[in-house]
Amino acid sequence: MDQRISFLTLAVADLDATRRFYRDGLGWTPEVDVPGEVLMFRAGPQLVLSLWERSHFEGEVGTLMTGPGVAPITIAHNVADPAGVDEVLAAAEAAGSPHVQVAVQRDWGGYTGYFADPDGYRWEIAFNPDPGLAGIVLPD
């Protein structure tokens, strides 16, 4: 098996709210938009973020776990400098994120903060000063 991820698929409760947040709020352009079913965004050269309406997701994958708290997954978006972290968090807040955690300097040397999309999925916005990672997580 190749060491890669092609799709990251998340179940969402309200696809219209998800569309407004990602497309209208954050300015992302969908590659696929099937009303009432799925939104797909190119998230990298070989990565698609698929946001699938919950009932369609459950119909194929199975019953979702539910309960209080935060979903046990984060999605990371790395930027080239700390100012970029603050800019993305401000854009998420302006787009209507229901939760924005301001960025802080981390013990490991990075600078990160979080925002939530309409379903509560947490996005980590990060500046990582490790030059060895820059070629992996930042666009050319």
N, CA, C and O atoms as CSV, one atom per row, in Angstrom:
chain,resi,resn,atom,element,x,y,z
A,1,MET,N,N,0.849,-1.182,0.000
A,1,MET,CA,C,0.000,0.000,0.000
A,1,MET,C,C,0.890,1.238,0.000
A,1,MET,O,O,1.830,1.334,0.788
A,2,ASP,N,N,0.589,2.184,-0.886
A,2,ASP,CA,C,1.309,3.454,-0.911
A,2,ASP,C,C,1.049,4.224,0.376
A,2,ASP,O,O,-0.047,4.161,0.933
A,3,GLN,N,N,2.039,4.938,0.839
A,3,GLN,CA,C,1.912,5.761,2.043
A,3,GLN,C,C,1.347,7.118,1.654
A,3,GLN,O,O,2.089,8.065,1.393
A,4,ARG,N,N,0.006,7.198,1.620
A,4,ARG,CA,C,-0.655,8.456,1.263
A,4,ARG,C,C,-2.113,8.387,1.650
A,4,ARG,O,O,-2.647,7.305,1.896
A,5,ILE,N,N,-2.757,9.532,1.706
A,5,ILE,CA,C,-4.200,9.639,1.921
A,5,ILE,C,C,-4.760,10.383,0.715
A,5,ILE,O,O,-4.248,11.437,0.339
A,6,SER,N,N,-5.809,9.835,0.112
A,6,SER,CA,C,-6.417,10.449,-1.067
A,6,SER,C,C,-7.647,11.282,-0.713
A,6,SER,O,O,-7.843,12.375,-1.244
A,7,PHE,N,N,-8.477,10.750,0.194
A,7,PHE,CA,C,-9.690,11.439,0.628
A,7,PHE,C,C,-9.716,11.475,2.146
A,7,PHE,O,O,-9.318,10.515,2.806
A,8,LEU,N,N,-10.181,12.578,2.691
A,8,LEU,CA,C,-10.534,12.680,4.094
A,8,LEU,C,C,-12.024,12.988,4.080
A,8,LEU,O,O,-12.432,14.065,3.646
A,9,THR,N,N,-12.842,12.043,4.554
A,9,THR,CA,C,-14.291,12.185,4.496
A,9,THR,C,C,-14.852,12.382,5.895
A,9,THR,O,O,-14.567,11.604,6.806
A,10,LEU,N,N,-15.652,13.429,6.056
A,10,LEU,CA,C,-16.280,13.747,7.334
A,10,LEU,C,C,-17.793,13.800,7.146
A,10,LEU,O,O,-18.281,14.357,6.163
A,11,ALA,N,N,-18.535,13.219,8.095
A,11,ALA,CA,C,-19.990,13.297,8.076
A,11,ALA,C,C,-20.426,14.647,8.628
A,11,ALA,O,O,-19.896,15.106,9.640
A,12,VAL,N,N,-21.394,15.288,7.964
A,12,VAL,CA,C,-21.876,16.596,8.405
A,12,VAL,C,C,-23.396,16.574,8.562
A,12,VAL,O,O,-24.099,15.876,7.831
A,13,ALA,N,N,-23.887,17.347,9.523
A,13,ALA,CA,C,-25.318,17.378,9.830
A,13,ALA,C,C,-26.106,18.250,8.861
A,13,ALA,O,O,-27.236,17.915,8.507
A,14,ASP,N,N,-25.526,19.357,8.432
A,14,ASP,CA,C,-26.241,20.318,7.596
A,14,ASP,C,C,-25.319,20.733,6.453
A,14,ASP,O,O,-24.461,21.601,6.615
A,15,LEU,N,N,-25.506,20.110,5.314
A,15,LEU,CA,C,-24.618,20.359,4.173
A,15,LEU,C,C,-24.703,21.806,3.691
A,15,LEU,O,O,-23.707,22.357,3.223
A,16,ASP,N,N,-25.875,22.425,3.799
A,16,ASP,CA,C,-25.998,23.824,3.384
A,16,ASP,C,C,-25.162,24.738,4.277
A,16,ASP,O,O,-24.504,25.651,3.779
A,17,ALA,N,N,-25.179,24.503,5.594
A,17,ALA,CA,C,-24.353,25.295,6.515
A,17,ALA,C,C,-22.878,25.046,6.239
A,17,ALA,O,O,-22.066,25.970,6.297
A,18,THR,N,N,-22.531,23.802,5.941
A,18,THR,CA,C,-21.145,23.454,5.612
A,18,THR,C,C,-20.699,24.173,4.346
A,18,THR,O,O,-19.586,24.694,4.288
A,19,ARG,N,N,-21.556,24.204,3.335
A,19,ARG,CA,C,-21.253,24.901,2.077
A,19,ARG,C,C,-21.024,26.388,2.338
A,19,ARG,O,O,-20.056,26.976,1.854
A,20,ARG,N,N,-21.931,26.985,3.111
A,20,ARG,CA,C,-21.785,28.422,3.410
A,20,ARG,C,C,-20.463,28.693,4.111
A,20,ARG,O,O,-19.790,29.678,3.804
A,21,PHE,N,N,-20.084,27.833,5.047
A,21,PHE,CA,C,-18.850,28.050,5.803
A,21,PHE,C,C,-17.614,27.920,4.907
A,21,PHE,O,O,-16.797,28.838,4.841
A,22,TYR,N,N,-17.477,26.792,4.224
A,22,TYR,CA,C,-16.266,26.539,3.433
A,22,TYR,C,C,-16.230,27.341,2.128
A,22,TYR,O,O,-15.216,27.961,1.808
A,23,ARG,N,N,-17.333,27.330,1.375
A,23,ARG,CA,C,-17.331,28.005,0.074
A,23,ARG,C,C,-17.512,29.510,0.227
A,23,ARG,O,O,-16.688,30.287,-0.253
A,24,ASP,N,N,-18.578,29.919,0.889
A,24,ASP,CA,C,-18.887,31.345,0.977
A,24,ASP,C,C,-18.030,32.061,2.015
A,24,ASP,O,O,-17.586,33.186,1.782
A,25,GLY,N,N,-17.794,31.417,3.164
A,25,GLY,CA,C,-17.030,32.055,4.233
A,25,GLY,C,C,-15.533,32.009,4.037
A,25,GLY,O,O,-14.858,33.035,4.114
A,26,LEU,N,N,-15.001,30.796,3.776
A,26,LEU,CA,C,-13.544,30.658,3.622
A,26,LEU,C,C,-13.074,30.853,2.177
A,26,LEU,O,O,-11.877,30.995,1.929
A,27,GLY,N,N,-14.007,30.858,1.233
A,27,GLY,CA,C,-13.645,31.108,-0.165
A,27,GLY,C,C,-13.111,29.895,-0.913
A,27,GLY,O,O,-12.459,30.047,-1.946
A,28,TRP,N,N,-13.375,28.698,-0.409
A,28,TRP,CA,C,-12.914,27.489,-1.094
A,28,TRP,C,C,-13.819,27.193,-2.287
A,28,TRP,O,O,-15.013,27.493,-2.263
A,29,THR,N,N,-13.238,26.604,-3.326
A,29,THR,CA,C,-13.978,26.254,-4.537
A,29,THR,C,C,-14.222,24.750,-4.571
A,29,THR,O,O,-13.265,23.976,-4.585
A,30,PRO,N,N,-15.494,24.314,-4.585
A,30,PRO,CA,C,-15.764,22.879,-4.619
A,30,PRO,C,C,-15.364,22.262,-5.961
A,30,PRO,O,O,-15.519,22.875,-7.018
A,31,GLU,N,N,-14.855,21.052,-5.892
A,31,GLU,CA,C,-14.611,20.249,-7.097
A,31,GLU,C,C,-15.891,19.495,-7.452
A,31,GLU,O,O,-16.196,19.294,-8.628
A,32,VAL,N,N,-16.634,19.081,-6.428
A,32,VAL,CA,C,-17.908,18.376,-6.582
A,32,VAL,C,C,-18.876,18.989,-5.575
A,32,VAL,O,O,-18.523,19.201,-4.415
A,33,ASP,N,N,-20.093,19.271,-6.023
A,33,ASP,CA,C,-21.123,19.811,-5.144
A,33,ASP,C,C,-22.451,19.184,-5.540
A,33,ASP,O,O,-23.073,19.599,-6.518
A,34,VAL,N,N,-22.883,18.187,-4.782
A,34,VAL,CA,C,-24.156,17.516,-5.026
A,34,VAL,C,C,-25.085,17.913,-3.883
A,34,VAL,O,O,-24.970,17.365,-2.786
A,35,PRO,N,N,-26.012,18.862,-4.114
A,35,PRO,CA,C,-26.889,19.327,-3.038
A,35,PRO,C,C,-27.559,18.162,-2.309
A,35,PRO,O,O,-28.037,17.204,-2.917
A,36,GLY,N,N,-27.573,18.285,-0.975
A,36,GLY,CA,C,-28.196,17.265,-0.150
A,36,GLY,C,C,-27.368,16.010,0.046
A,36,GLY,O,O,-27.779,15.105,0.771
A,37,GLU,N,N,-26.191,15.943,-0.596
A,37,GLU,CA,C,-25.407,14.713,-0.497
A,37,GLU,C,C,-23.953,14.940,-0.100
A,37,GLU,O,O,-23.525,14.470,0.954
A,38,VAL,N,N,-23.176,15.661,-0.937
A,38,VAL,CA,C,-21.737,15.739,-0.680
A,38,VAL,C,C,-21.125,17.000,-1.282
A,38,VAL,O,O,-21.585,17.503,-2.307
A,39,LEU,N,N,-20.087,17.495,-0.630
A,39,LEU,CA,C,-19.228,18.574,-1.122
A,39,LEU,C,C,-17.810,18.042,-1.107
A,39,LEU,O,O,-17.390,17.421,-0.131
A,40,MET,N,N,-17.065,18.276,-2.181
A,40,MET,CA,C,-15.668,17.845,-2.214
A,40,MET,C,C,-14.787,19.018,-2.631
A,40,MET,O,O,-15.055,19.710,-3.614
A,41,PHE,N,N,-13.721,19.217,-1.845
A,41,PHE,CA,C,-12.767,20.287,-2.097
A,41,PHE,C,C,-11.385,19.688,-2.279
A,41,PHE,O,O,-10.982,18.813,-1.513
A,42,ARG,N,N,-10.660,20.149,-3.281
A,42,ARG,CA,C,-9.246,19.767,-3.399
A,42,ARG,C,C,-8.509,20.444,-2.248
A,42,ARG,O,O,-8.551,21.664,-2.094
A,43,ALA,N,N,-7.833,19.626,-1.442
A,43,ALA,CA,C,-7.150,20.140,-0.262
A,43,ALA,C,C,-5.643,19.990,-0.373
A,43,ALA,O,O,-4.918,20.303,0.571
A,44,GLY,N,N,-5.173,19.524,-1.491
A,44,GLY,CA,C,-3.754,19.323,-1.745
A,44,GLY,C,C,-3.599,18.695,-3.114
A,44,GLY,O,O,-4.595,18.384,-3.767
A,45,PRO,N,N,-2.367,18.503,-3.561
A,45,PRO,CA,C,-2.149,17.954,-4.905
A,45,PRO,C,C,-2.852,16.611,-5.135
A,45,PRO,O,O,-3.321,16.342,-6.241
A,46,GLN,N,N,-2.926,15.779,-4.110
A,46,GLN,CA,C,-3.582,14.472,-4.248
A,46,GLN,C,C,-4.468,14.183,-3.049
A,46,GLN,O,O,-4.553,13.043,-2.592
A,47,LEU,N,N,-5.129,15.221,-2.538
A,47,LEU,CA,C,-5.985,15.064,-1.364
A,47,LEU,C,C,-7.296,15.815,-1.560
A,47,LEU,O,O,-7.310,16.980,-1.957
A,48,VAL,N,N,-8.398,15.121,-1.274
A,48,VAL,CA,C,-9.721,15.720,-1.356
A,48,VAL,C,C,-10.366,15.674,0.025
A,48,VAL,O,O,-10.358,14.638,0.690
A,49,LEU,N,N,-10.925,16.805,0.450
A,49,LEU,CA,C,-11.733,16.862,1.655
A,49,LEU,C,C,-13.176,16.665,1.208
A,49,LEU,O,O,-13.733,17.490,0.485
A,50,SER,N,N,-13.772,15.559,1.649
A,50,SER,CA,C,-15.136,15.208,1.273
A,50,SER,C,C,-16.035,15.404,2.479
A,50,SER,O,O,-15.812,14.797,3.526
A,51,LEU,N,N,-17.040,16.237,2.343
A,51,LEU,CA,C,-17.976,16.539,3.423
A,51,LEU,C,C,-19.325,15.952,3.009
A,51,LEU,O,O,-20.016,16.480,2.138
A,52,TRP,N,N,-19.671,14.859,3.654
A,52,TRP,CA,C,-20.771,14.024,3.236
A,52,TRP,C,C,-21.932,14.166,4.202
A,52,TRP,O,O,-21.753,14.045,5.413
A,53,GLU,N,N,-23.115,14.420,3.677
A,53,GLU,CA,C,-24.305,14.535,4.508
A,53,GLU,C,C,-24.443,13.264,5.349
A,53,GLU,O,O,-24.282,12.148,4.854
A,54,ARG,N,N,-24.739,13.460,6.604
A,54,ARG,CA,C,-24.690,12.389,7.608
A,54,ARG,C,C,-25.459,11.121,7.222
A,54,ARG,O,O,-24.923,10.024,7.373
A,55,SER,N,N,-26.676,11.234,6.736
A,55,SER,CA,C,-27.459,10.031,6.427
A,55,SER,C,C,-26.842,9.238,5.278
A,55,SER,O,O,-26.878,8.008,5.284
A,56,HIS,N,N,-26.278,9.933,4.295
A,56,HIS,CA,C,-25.599,9.242,3.199
A,56,HIS,C,C,-24.334,8.542,3.705
A,56,HIS,O,O,-24.034,7.417,3.304
A,57,PHE,N,N,-23.603,9.218,4.583
A,57,PHE,CA,C,-22.402,8.630,5.195
A,57,PHE,C,C,-22.767,7.355,5.948
A,57,PHE,O,O,-22.152,6.307,5.751
A,58,GLU,N,N,-23.778,7.457,6.814
A,58,GLU,CA,C,-24.180,6.301,7.612
A,58,GLU,C,C,-24.692,5.160,6.737
A,58,GLU,O,O,-24.485,3.992,7.066
A,59,GLY,N,N,-25.354,5.478,5.636
A,59,GLY,CA,C,-25.865,4.456,4.745
A,59,GLY,C,C,-24.769,3.591,4.141
A,59,GLY,O,O,-24.986,2.414,3.855
A,60,GLU,N,N,-23.606,4.168,3.950
A,60,GLU,CA,C,-22.493,3.413,3.362
A,60,GLU,C,C,-21.501,2.920,4.404
A,60,GLU,O,O,-21.018,1.792,4.307
A,61,VAL,N,N,-21.189,3.746,5.401
A,61,VAL,CA,C,-20.100,3.441,6.334
A,61,VAL,C,C,-20.602,2.764,7.606
A,61,VAL,O,O,-19.951,1.852,8.116
A,62,GLY,N,N,-21.745,3.196,8.124
A,62,GLY,CA,C,-22.286,2.637,9.356
A,62,GLY,C,C,-22.710,3.735,10.306
A,62,GLY,O,O,-22.472,4.916,10.055
A,63,THR,N,N,-23.343,3.337,11.404
A,63,THR,CA,C,-23.867,4.261,12.396
A,63,THR,C,C,-22.752,5.078,13.037
A,63,THR,O,O,-21.707,4.546,13.410
A,64,LEU,N,N,-22.990,6.361,13.156
A,64,LEU,CA,C,-22.022,7.254,13.772
A,64,LEU,C,C,-22.030,7.115,15.286
A,64,LEU,O,O,-23.074,6.884,15.897
A,65,MET,N,N,-20.852,7.259,15.882
A,65,MET,CA,C,-20.764,7.385,17.335
A,65,MET,C,C,-21.215,8.796,17.676
A,65,MET,O,O,-20.894,9.747,16.963
A,66,THR,N,N,-21.955,8.929,18.762
A,66,THR,CA,C,-22.397,10.258,19.181
A,66,THR,C,C,-22.139,10.426,20.666
A,66,THR,O,O,-21.907,9.457,21.389
A,67,GLY,N,N,-22.184,11.648,21.098
A,67,GLY,CA,C,-21.974,11.954,22.502
A,67,GLY,C,C,-21.351,13.322,22.642
A,67,GLY,O,O,-21.001,13.956,21.646
A,68,PRO,N,N,-21.211,13.779,23.863
A,68,PRO,CA,C,-20.639,15.111,24.081
A,68,PRO,C,C,-19.130,15.126,23.826
A,68,PRO,O,O,-18.473,14.085,23.793
A,69,GLY,N,N,-18.617,16.311,23.652
A,69,GLY,CA,C,-17.178,16.478,23.487
A,69,GLY,C,C,-16.792,16.792,22.054
A,69,GLY,O,O,-17.640,17.071,21.207
A,70,VAL,N,N,-15.520,16.742,21.809
A,70,VAL,CA,C,-14.943,17.074,20.514
A,70,VAL,C,C,-14.646,15.781,19.763
A,70,VAL,O,O,-14.207,14.797,20.360
A,71,ALA,N,N,-14.884,15.784,18.461
A,71,ALA,CA,C,-14.550,14.609,17.650
A,71,ALA,C,C,-13.063,14.297,17.819
A,71,ALA,O,O,-12.249,15.218,17.884
A,72,PRO,N,N,-12.698,13.016,17.892
A,72,PRO,CA,C,-11.294,12.653,18.161
A,72,PRO,C,C,-10.416,12.715,16.917
A,72,PRO,O,O,-9.715,11.759,16.585
A,73,ILE,N,N,-10.467,13.865,16.232
A,73,ILE,CA,C,-9.645,14.079,15.040
A,73,ILE,C,C,-9.420,15.576,14.905
A,73,ILE,O,O,-10.299,16.379,15.218
A,74,THR,N,N,-8.244,15.938,14.439
A,74,THR,CA,C,-8.021,17.330,14.040
A,74,THR,C,C,-7.526,17.328,12.611
A,74,THR,O,O,-6.932,16.357,12.142
A,75,ILE,N,N,-7.775,18.415,11.935
A,75,ILE,CA,C,-7.307,18.633,10.580
A,75,ILE,C,C,-6.323,19.782,10.677
A,75,ILE,O,O,-6.660,20.838,11.213
A,76,ALA,N,N,-5.120,19.600,10.173
A,76,ALA,CA,C,-4.106,20.648,10.308
A,76,ALA,C,C,-3.888,21.379,8.986
A,76,ALA,O,O,-3.894,20.784,7.908
A,77,HIS,N,N,-3.699,22.670,9.111
A,77,HIS,CA,C,-3.363,23.540,7.982
A,77,HIS,C,C,-2.145,24.344,8.421
A,77,HIS,O,O,-2.241,25.199,9.301
A,78,ASN,N,N,-1.015,24.068,7.813
A,78,ASN,CA,C,0.211,24.773,8.191
A,78,ASN,C,C,0.430,25.985,7.303
A,78,ASN,O,O,0.092,25.983,6.119
A,79,VAL,N,N,1.003,27.020,7.904
A,79,VAL,CA,C,1.313,28.259,7.205
A,79,VAL,C,C,2.785,28.606,7.425
A,79,VAL,O,O,3.453,28.007,8.267
A,80,ALA,N,N,3.276,29.568,6.667
A,80,ALA,CA,C,4.711,29.861,6.639
A,80,ALA,C,C,5.221,30.681,7.812
A,80,ALA,O,O,6.427,30.712,8.060
A,81,ASP,N,N,4.319,31.354,8.549
A,81,ASP,CA,C,4.788,32.193,9.654
A,81,ASP,C,C,3.660,32.400,10.668
A,81,ASP,O,O,2.495,32.147,10.361
A,82,PRO,N,N,4.003,32.859,11.874
A,82,PRO,CA,C,2.967,33.058,12.899
A,82,PRO,C,C,1.861,34.019,12.484
A,82,PRO,O,O,0.704,33.813,12.849
A,83,ALA,N,N,2.185,35.051,11.739
A,83,ALA,CA,C,1.151,36.001,11.305
A,83,ALA,C,C,0.096,35.298,10.447
A,83,ALA,O,O,-1.087,35.635,10.501
A,84,GLY,N,N,0.535,34.334,9.668
A,84,GLY,CA,C,-0.404,33.568,8.853
A,84,GLY,C,C,-1.396,32.783,9.691
A,84,GLY,O,O,-2.549,32.613,9.294
A,85,VAL,N,N,-0.955,32.301,10.850
A,85,VAL,CA,C,-1.856,31.593,11.768
A,85,VAL,C,C,-2.976,32.533,12.197
A,85,VAL,O,O,-4.155,32.186,12.120
A,86,ASP,N,N,-2.599,33.723,12.649
A,86,ASP,CA,C,-3.596,34.691,13.108
A,86,ASP,C,C,-4.545,35.099,11.985
A,86,ASP,O,O,-5.738,35.291,12.220
A,87,GLU,N,N,-4.021,35.233,10.766
A,87,GLU,CA,C,-4.862,35.616,9.612
A,87,GLU,C,C,-5.912,34.547,9.323
A,87,GLU,O,O,-7.080,34.869,9.102
A,88,VAL,N,N,-5.505,33.284,9.322
A,88,VAL,CA,C,-6.457,32.208,9.030
A,88,VAL,C,C,-7.503,32.100,10.139
A,88,VAL,O,O,-8.684,31.906,9.852
A,89,LEU,N,N,-7.093,32.221,11.383
A,89,LEU,CA,C,-8.058,32.164,12.486
A,89,LEU,C,C,-9.062,33.313,12.392
A,89,LEU,O,O,-10.247,33.120,12.665
A,90,ALA,N,N,-8.604,34.494,12.012
A,90,ALA,CA,C,-9.511,35.635,11.842
A,90,ALA,C,C,-10.478,35.379,10.689
A,90,ALA,O,O,-11.654,35.731,10.783
A,91,ALA,N,N,-9.999,34.773,9.602
A,91,ALA,CA,C,-10.865,34.455,8.467
A,91,ALA,C,C,-11.924,33.428,8.866
A,91,ALA,O,O,-13.077,33.532,8.449
A,92,ALA,N,N,-11.534,32.436,9.673
A,92,ALA,CA,C,-12.489,31.426,10.131
A,92,ALA,C,C,-13.553,32.068,11.023
A,92,ALA,O,O,-14.735,31.738,10.929
A,93,GLU,N,N,-13.125,32.979,11.880
A,93,GLU,CA,C,-14.080,33.676,12.742
A,93,GLU,C,C,-15.055,34.498,11.899
A,93,GLU,O,O,-16.261,34.491,12.151
A,94,ALA,N,N,-14.530,35.200,10.904
A,94,ALA,CA,C,-15.375,36.001,10.018
A,94,ALA,C,C,-16.322,35.119,9.205
A,94,ALA,O,O,-17.417,35.552,8.846
A,95,ALA,N,N,-15.907,33.893,8.916
A,95,ALA,CA,C,-16.735,32.955,8.156
A,95,ALA,C,C,-17.833,32.338,9.017
A,95,ALA,O,O,-18.714,31.650,8.503
A,96,GLY,N,N,-17.781,32.584,10.338
A,96,GLY,CA,C,-18.819,32.096,11.226
A,96,GLY,C,C,-18.452,30.883,12.046
A,96,GLY,O,O,-19.336,30.180,12.536
A,97,SER,N,N,-17.171,30.622,12.208
A,97,SER,CA,C,-16.769,29.491,13.039
A,97,SER,C,C,-17.415,29.591,14.416
A,97,SER,O,O,-17.369,30.648,15.047
A,98,PRO,N,N,-18.022,28.493,14.892
A,98,PRO,CA,C,-18.643,28.535,16.212
A,98,PRO,C,C,-17.650,28.467,17.371
A,98,PRO,O,O,-18.039,28.608,18.531
A,99,HIS,N,N,-16.378,28.252,17.064
A,99,HIS,CA,C,-15.358,28.152,18.111
A,99,HIS,C,C,-14.005,28.521,17.517
A,99,HIS,O,O,-13.541,27.865,16.583
A,100,VAL,N,N,-13.375,29.545,18.037
A,100,VAL,CA,C,-12.012,29.906,17.639
A,100,VAL,C,C,-11.177,29.990,18.906
A,100,VAL,O,O,-11.495,30.740,19.829
A,101,GLN,N,N,-10.110,29.212,18.936
A,101,GLN,CA,C,-9.166,29.249,20.056
A,101,GLN,C,C,-7.950,30.022,19.577
A,101,GLN,O,O,-7.277,29.599,18.638
A,102,VAL,N,N,-7.665,31.144,20.207
A,102,VAL,CA,C,-6.556,31.984,19.757
A,102,VAL,C,C,-5.245,31.201,19.783
A,102,VAL,O,O,-5.067,30.276,20.576
A,103,ALA,N,N,-4.354,31.587,18.915
A,103,ALA,CA,C,-3.063,30.905,18.807
A,103,ALA,C,C,-2.168,31.230,19.997
A,103,ALA,O,O,-2.217,32.321,20.564
A,104,VAL,N,N,-1.354,30.249,20.352
A,104,VAL,CA,C,-0.378,30.416,21.422
A,104,VAL,C,C,0.939,29.766,21.005
A,104,VAL,O,O,0.976,28.883,20.149
A,105,GLN,N,N,1.994,30.221,21.625
A,105,GLN,CA,C,3.303,29.608,21.430
A,105,GLN,C,C,3.305,28.262,22.156
A,105,GLN,O,O,2.997,28.200,23.346
A,106,ARG,N,N,3.650,27.183,21.446
A,106,ARG,CA,C,3.624,25.839,22.027
A,106,ARG,C,C,4.991,25.460,22.569
A,106,ARG,O,O,6.008,25.993,22.126
A,107,ASP,N,N,5.017,24.546,23.522
A,107,ASP,CA,C,6.278,24.086,24.130
A,107,ASP,C,C,7.249,23.517,23.101
A,107,ASP,O,O,8.463,23.617,23.279
A,108,TRP,N,N,6.733,22.923,22.028
A,108,TRP,CA,C,7.594,22.305,21.017
A,108,TRP,C,C,8.148,23.320,20.009
A,108,TRP,O,O,8.863,22.946,19.079
A,109,GLY,N,N,7.815,24.613,20.195
A,109,GLY,CA,C,8.397,25.664,19.372
A,109,GLY,C,C,7.471,26.258,18.338
A,109,GLY,O,O,7.782,27.298,17.758
A,110,GLY,N,N,6.349,25.627,18.096
A,110,GLY,CA,C,5.410,26.128,17.099
A,110,GLY,C,C,4.444,27.134,17.668
A,110,GLY,O,O,4.459,27.429,18.863
A,111,TYR,N,N,3.602,27.660,16.798
A,111,TYR,CA,C,2.584,28.640,17.149
A,111,TYR,C,C,1.296,28.143,16.511
A,111,TYR,O,O,1.202,28.093,15.285
A,112,THR,N,N,0.296,27.773,17.317
A,112,THR,CA,C,-0.918,27.182,16.777
A,112,THR,C,C,-2.158,27.670,17.491
A,112,THR,O,O,-2.113,28.084,18.650
A,113,GLY,N,N,-3.264,27.612,16.776
A,113,GLY,CA,C,-4.592,27.871,17.314
A,113,GLY,C,C,-5.568,26.968,16.585
A,113,GLY,O,O,-5.190,26.249,15.660
A,114,TYR,N,N,-6.819,27.007,17.000
A,114,TYR,CA,C,-7.832,26.120,16.431
A,114,TYR,C,C,-9.097,26.884,16.092
A,114,TYR,O,O,-9.426,27.892,16.719
A,115,PHE,N,N,-9.805,26.378,15.076
A,115,PHE,CA,C,-11.177,26.806,14.844
A,115,PHE,C,C,-12.011,25.574,14.548
A,115,PHE,O,O,-11.486,24.522,14.182
A,116,ALA,N,N,-13.322,25.718,14.711
A,116,ALA,CA,C,-14.248,24.631,14.424
A,116,ALA,C,C,-15.083,24.979,13.210
A,116,ALA,O,O,-15.420,26.142,12.986
A,117,ASP,N,N,-15.417,23.952,12.419
A,117,ASP,CA,C,-16.365,24.153,11.323
A,117,ASP,C,C,-17.776,23.990,11.895
A,117,ASP,O,O,-17.915,23.753,13.094
A,118,PRO,N,N,-18.828,24.110,11.072
A,118,PRO,CA,C,-20.186,24.044,11.622
A,118,PRO,C,C,-20.518,22.745,12.369
A,118,PRO,O,O,-21.410,22.740,13.217
A,119,ASP,N,N,-19.820,21.652,12.070
A,119,ASP,CA,C,-20.068,20.391,12.772
A,119,ASP,C,C,-19.137,20.174,13.954
A,119,ASP,O,O,-19.179,19.124,14.595
A,120,GLY,N,N,-18.297,21.163,14.246
A,120,GLY,CA,C,-17.412,21.059,15.396
A,120,GLY,C,C,-16.068,20.414,15.106
A,120,GLY,O,O,-15.251,20.276,16.016
A,121,TYR,N,N,-15.813,20.012,13.852
A,121,TYR,CA,C,-14.495,19.465,13.522
A,121,TYR,C,C,-13.453,20.547,13.730
A,121,TYR,O,O,-13.604,21.666,13.238
A,122,ARG,N,N,-12.404,20.219,14.452
A,122,ARG,CA,C,-11.378,21.201,14.787
A,122,ARG,C,C,-10.271,21.220,13.745
A,122,ARG,O,O,-9.707,20.186,13.386
A,123,TRP,N,N,-9.979,22.412,13.274
A,123,TRP,CA,C,-8.864,22.678,12.376
A,123,TRP,C,C,-7.751,23.311,13.204
A,123,TRP,O,O,-7.961,24.325,13.871
A,124,GLU,N,N,-6.578,22.711,13.156
A,124,GLU,CA,C,-5.406,23.315,13.791
A,124,GLU,C,C,-4.709,24.158,12.727
A,124,GLU,O,O,-4.370,23.662,11.653
A,125,ILE,N,N,-4.502,25.416,13.031
A,125,ILE,CA,C,-3.752,26.305,12.139
A,125,ILE,C,C,-2.398,26.477,12.798
A,125,ILE,O,O,-2.298,26.927,13.940
A,126,ALA,N,N,-1.340,26.108,12.050
A,126,ALA,CA,C,-0.035,25.990,12.687
A,126,ALA,C,C,1.095,26.599,11.876
A,126,ALA,O,O,1.135,26.526,10.648
A,127,PHE,N,N,2.004,27.198,12.616
A,127,PHE,CA,C,3.338,27.517,12.101
A,127,PHE,C,C,4.278,26.569,12.838
A,127,PHE,O,O,4.355,26.586,14.066
A,128,ASN,N,N,4.988,25.749,12.080
A,128,ASN,CA,C,5.953,24.821,12.662
A,128,ASN,C,C,7.331,25.255,12.180
A,128,ASN,O,O,7.594,25.223,10.978
A,129,PRO,N,N,8.220,25.663,13.091
A,129,PRO,CA,C,9.516,26.191,12.677
A,129,PRO,C,C,10.520,25.137,12.198
A,129,PRO,O,O,11.620,25.491,11.775
A,130,ASP,N,N,10.165,23.860,12.256
A,130,ASP,CA,C,11.090,22.794,11.836
A,130,ASP,C,C,11.285,22.844,10.328
A,130,ASP,O,O,10.350,22.536,9.589
A,131,PRO,N,N,12.473,23.223,9.841
A,131,PRO,CA,C,12.691,23.326,8.395
A,131,PRO,C,C,12.558,21.999,7.672
A,131,PRO,O,O,12.295,21.980,6.470
A,132,GLY,N,N,12.732,20.896,8.372
A,132,GLY,CA,C,12.581,19.583,7.750
A,132,GLY,C,C,11.155,19.266,7.340
A,132,GLY,O,O,10.935,18.437,6.457
A,133,LEU,N,N,10.179,19.917,7.973
A,133,LEU,CA,C,8.787,19.671,7.648
A,133,LEU,C,C,8.230,20.610,6.572
A,133,LEU,O,O,7.200,20.318,5.964
A,134,ALA,N,N,8.900,21.721,6.340
A,134,ALA,CA,C,8.379,22.732,5.420
A,134,ALA,C,C,8.074,22.149,4.038
A,134,ALA,O,O,7.045,22.480,3.449
A,135,GLY,N,N,8.939,21.300,3.519
A,135,GLY,CA,C,8.719,20.712,2.200
A,135,GLY,C,C,7.572,19.737,2.144
A,135,GLY,O,O,7.072,19.421,1.064
A,136,ILE,N,N,7.146,19.254,3.303
A,136,ILE,CA,C,6.037,18.298,3.360
A,136,ILE,C,C,4.711,19.016,3.533
A,136,ILE,O,O,3.732,18.663,2.876
A,137,VAL,N,N,4.658,20.013,4.401
A,137,VAL,CA,C,3.370,20.604,4.765
A,137,VAL,C,C,3.057,21.943,4.112
A,137,VAL,O,O,1.925,22.416,4.208
A,138,LEU,N,N,4.014,22.558,3.461
A,138,LEU,CA,C,3.763,23.841,2.809
A,138,LEU,C,C,3.837,23.689,1.302
A,138,LEU,O,O,4.658,22.922,0.799
A,139,PRO,N,N,2.985,24.414,0.565
A,139,PRO,CA,C,3.063,24.361,-0.897
A,139,PRO,C,C,4.374,24.972,-1.390
A,139,PRO,O,O,4.985,25.804,-0.719
A,140,ASP,N,N,4.781,24.541,-2.564
A,140,ASP,CA,C,6.016,25.095,-3.162
A,140,ASP,C,C,5.874,26.555,-3.459
A,140,ASP,O,O,6.810,27.177,-3.961
